[in-house]
Amino acid sequence: MSVLSVLIFLFGLFIFVTVLNASAGKVPSVFGYSFLQVQTGSMEPEYPVGSIVIAKKIDTKELKTGDVISFYSTDKEISQKVVTHRITEISSNMKGVPTFTTKGDANTIEDRESVSSIMVIGKVVYSIGAVGGSVISVLKNPNVIFFFIVLPLIFITFGEAVNLVTLVVNSKEEKKEEENERPEKTED
């Protein structure tokens, strides 16, 4: 299988898993990294609407005030939605587990609900501007996924299957030729 085929397959699989999990309300993680699209202006100007942020899974004890984290909200109005905000304060619950007070950079007040460690998806380590968000939005379209990912994967798989069958047939023909070329043993 060619390197290009493998890369196309992995890219297609990543997009498929990302779209599937995102629509199910779960954030997919690839090697501990999650790719999230900024949906609101709460973190402007650093992360404009449409930007893609990359959140890395991290031990929450390593987080500090000023870090930007992505987390599942427990706020009743947006419960279980993913939010990306900056940590303004760190405290601990009765068991000593860190909890975080967060706030969007463009917001005037802190978030109503504190964030428990188990709700943290990761620390934002990189962002791609709004152009990256446009690409992701296009890739979430089922027609685009079919024509630019699924269909090419089908052709690649079919092509690789034909190559495999050809290889097996050629191998069998070579064995037959070798057997025909061997001198027959005669009994004395």
Disulfide bonds with the S-S distance in Angstrom:
none
